[in-house]
Amino acid sequence: MLKTRSDLALTVGVVVLFLSASLGVAVASSGAVSIRPHSTREGVVSHSRLTTSTAGTKFANHLLVTAPVPKGAVLTAVLPAALINGGGAATGEDVIDVHRNFELNGSVNLEAFLIAHRAPGSVVSGPNTGSGSDIVSFTNYAVTLPFANRHISLEQIEYTAGSSSGGVKELRVDVEVEWLPIRTVLMPTSGVVTLTLYRKVTVAFGSSDPVSVTLTHAQEVKVRSAIASLSNTAGGLCMEDATLFRISASPGTGKAASWTGVATNCPSTFTVVSGSQRTLLSNGSCTLETLVASLLTKFKDNPTVVSLKSCIPA
């Protein structure tokens, strides 16, 4: 089972059951079956204003038509029995979801197919299974891809398979992409930068037991570069959340922080506050989290550091 950041205080191997009253569907979720091996000023620099409806949709549709499908799959406009997206599509005004339907010429080992056709750096998660009184029973897998560019903070392909009452094998392929304009956040390095790690992170009690280290200038430059590489995100809502680490920059020793960045585990965001400006960045690439883990060698055995070091792309 995939161990996510929110599983820090949970037992690995737990099957999560989701109930949807509106659909009358029960979905069981298991985990990953495969994992993947600047300006000089501080502030925010906007690079482009490409809109979701144009560049983002074009990208999603290209990803959809190039997504691998089992041999013999026949594209169809309408399935004999409609399949829902069994993974539970991400929602939000910046999330694009496009899909195609296929009829299969026989049963397919979807897990084996996706692992065999896994793109470099991608993660195959699943299966999710579902059934209900008014839906087709399904099995679902998600393939999370490395972000193709910094416009993206969600890039995944969902495969949902089922059978109609007439025995026709069906497959629905969804592409989900969150696409936003690029806004580069630059952390100041002219003063004192402090990294605070929360050594105890639990679902029930949040974050505690903080420990802080002051970064050297060389470390500050690395952290600044990592933050500047992150995609923007619209964020998301999670019932269970906790802070993993905090980065604070101040003009000098003993002075109040003028810039802060806070990393949370669910959703995987890095929220920057500089003056009155608040910017949400995605930690989904793992770039910042793995760097932070490497700066905390003194605490390498701490569960939070271990989680950061073993970050799996969102």
Residue pairs with C-beta under 8 A, 6 or more apart in sequence:
1 12
1 13
1 14
1 15
1 30
1 31
1 32
2 30
2 31
2 32
2 35
2 123
2 125
2 312
3 12
3 31
3 310
4 265
4 266
4 312
5 244
5 265
5 266
5 268
5 307
5 311
6 203
6 238
6 240
6 241
6 242
6 265
6 266
8 201
8 202
8 203
8 242
8 265
8 303
8 304
8 307
9 201
9 202
9 203
9 204
10 203
15 28
15 29
15 30
16 28
16 29
17 26
17 27
17 28
17 29
18 26
18 27
18 29
18 88
19 25
19 26
20 27
23 84
23 132
23 134
23 135
24 132
24 133
24 134
24 135
25 84
25 130
25 131
25 132
25 135
26 130
26 131
26 132
27 86
27 88
27 128
27 129
27 130
28 128
28 129
28 130
29 126
29 128
30 126
30 127
30 128
31 125
32 123
32 124
32 125
32 126
32 312
33 111
33 115
33 124
33 125
33 126
33 141
34 115
34 118
34 123
34 124
35 123
35 312
36 120
36 121
36 122
36 123
36 146
36 312
36 313
37 121
38 184
38 186
38 224
38 225
38 228
39 45
39 184
39 186
41 186
42 186
42 187
42 188
42 259
42 274
43 185
43 186
43 274
43 277
44 183
44 184
44 185
44 186
44 274
44 277
44 279
45 183
45 184
45 186
46 181
46 182
46 183
46 184
47 181
47 182
47 183
47 184
48 151
48 181
48 182
49 181
50 56
50 151
50 179
50 181
52 93
52 94
52 96
52 179
52 180
55 151
55 179
56 94
56 96
56 151
56 177
56 179
57 96
57 98
59 148
59 151
59 152
59 177
59 179
60 96
60 97
60 98
60 175
60 176
60 177
60 179
61 98
61 175
63 145
63 155
63 157
63 175
63 177
64 98
64 99
64 100
64 157
64 173
64 175
65 100
67 157
67 173
67 175
68 113
68 114
68 117
69 102
69 171
69 173
70 104
70 108
70 110
70 113
70 171
72 104
72 105
72 106
73 102
73 103
73 104
73 105
73 171
74 102
74 103
74 104
74 105
75 100
75 101
75 102
76 101
76 102
76 103
77 101
78 101
79 101
79 103
79 164
79 168
79 170
79 172
80 103
80 164
80 165
80 166
80 168
80 170
81 136
81 162
81 163
81 164
81 165
81 168
81 170
82 136
83 101
83 136
83 138
83 160
83 161
83 162
83 170
83 171
83 172
84 130
84 135
84 136
84 138
84 160
84 172
85 97
85 99
85 140
85 158
85 160
85 172
85 174
86 128
86 129
86 130
86 138
86 139
86 140
86 158
86 160
87 126
87 128
87 140
87 141
87 142
87 158
87 160
87 174
88 128
89 95
89 97
89 158
89 174
89 176
90 97
90 154
90 176
90 178
90 236
92 178
92 234
92 236
93 234
94 178
94 179
94 180
94 234
95 154
95 176
95 177
95 178
95 234
96 175
96 176
96 177
96 178
96 179
97 174
97 175
97 176
98 174
98 175
99 172
99 173
99 174
99 175
100 172
100 173
101 170
101 171
101 172
101 173
102 170
102 171
102 172
102 173
103 168
103 169
103 170
103 171
104 161
104 169
104 170
104 171
105 169
106 169
107 169
108 161
108 169
108 171
110 127
110 139
110 141
110 159
110 161
111 124
111 126
111 127
111 141
114 124
114 141
114 143
114 159
115 124
118 124
118 143
119 143
119 145
120 146
121 145
121 146
121 313
122 143
122 144
122 145
122 146
123 143
123 144
123 312
123 313
124 141
124 142
124 143
125 141
125 142
125 143
125 144
126 139
126 140
126 141
126 142
127 139
127 140
127 141
128 139
128 140
128 141
128 142
129 137
129 138
129 139
129 140
130 137
130 138
130 140
131 137
131 138
136 162
136 163
136 164
136 170
137 162
137 163
138 160
138 161
138 162
139 160
139 161
139 162
140 158
140 159
140 160
140 161
141 158
141 159
142 156
142 157
142 158
142 159
143 156
143 157
143 158
143 159
144 155
144 156
144 313
144 314
145 155
145 156
145 157
146 155
146 285
146 313
147 153
147 155
147 231
147 282
147 284
147 285
147 313
148 155
150 182
150 229
150 230
150 231
150 232
151 179
151 180
151 181
151 182
151 231
152 177
152 178
152 179
152 231
153 178
153 180
153 231
153 232
153 233
153 234
153 282
153 284
154 176
154 177
154 178
154 233
154 282
154 284
154 314
155 176
155 177
155 178
156 175
156 176
157 173
157 174
157 175
157 176
158 172
158 173
158 174
158 175
158 176
159 171
159 172
159 173
160 171
160 172
160 173
160 174
161 169
161 170
161 171
161 172
162 170
163 169
163 170
164 170
178 233
178 234
180 231
180 232
180 233
180 234
181 232
182 231
182 232
183 232
183 279
184 228
185 227
185 228
185 230
185 261
185 272
185 274
185 279
185 281
186 224
186 227
186 228
187 193
187 220
187 223
187 224
187 227
187 228
187 247
187 249
187 259
187 261
187 272
188 249
188 258
188 259
189 217
189 220
189 221
189 224
189 249
190 251
191 249
191 250
191 251
191 252
191 255
191 258
192 214
192 249
192 250
192 251
192 252
192 253
192 255
193 214
193 215
193 219
193 220
193 223
193 247
193 248
193 249
194 212
194 213
194 214
194 215
194 247
194 248
194 249
194 250
194 257
195 212
195 213
195 214
195 215
195 223
195 245
195 246
195 247
195 292
195 295
195 296
196 210
196 211
196 212
196 245
196 246
196 247
196 248
197 210
197 211
197 212
197 213
197 244
197 245
197 292
197 296
197 299
197 302
197 304
197 305
198 207
198 208
198 209
198 210
198 242
198 243
198 244
198 245
198 246
198 304
199 208
199 209
199 210
199 211
199 299
199 302
199 303
199 304
200 207
200 208
200 209
200 303
200 304
201 207
201 242
201 243
201 244
201 265
201 303
201 304
201 307
202 242
203 240
203 242
206 242
206 243
207 242
207 243
207 244
210 246
211 299
213 295
213 296
213 298
215 223
215 295
219 295
222 291
223 247
223 288
223 291
223 292
223 295
226 287
226 288
226 291
227 247
227 261
227 270
227 272
227 281
227 288
229 285
229 287
230 270
230 281
230 282
230 283
230 285
230 287
230 288
231 281
231 282
231 284
231 285
232 279
232 280
232 281
232 282
233 267
233 269
233 280
233 281
233 282
233 284
234 280
235 267
235 269
235 271
235 280
236 267
236 269
237 267
238 266
238 267
240 266
241 264
241 265
241 266
241 267
242 264
242 265
242 266
243 262
243 263
243 264
243 265
244 263
244 264
244 265
244 289
244 304
244 307
244 308
245 262
245 263
245 292
245 304
245 308
246 260
246 261
246 262
246 263
247 260
247 261
247 262
248 257
248 259
248 260
248 261
249 257
249 258
249 259
249 260
250 256
250 257
250 258
251 258
258 274
258 275
259 272
259 273
259 274
260 272
260 273
260 274
261 270
261 271
261 272
261 273
261 281
262 270
262 271
263 269
263 270
263 283
263 288
263 289
263 292
264 271
265 307
268 282
268 283
268 284
268 314
269 280
269 281
269 282
269 283
270 280
270 281
270 282
270 283
270 288
271 278
271 279
271 280
271 281
272 278
272 279
272 280
272 281
282 314
283 289
283 311
283 314
284 313
284 314
285 313
286 311
286 312
286 313
289 308
289 311
290 308
290 309
290 311
292 308
293 300
293 305
293 308
293 309
293 311
294 309
296 302
296 305
299 305
300 306
300 309
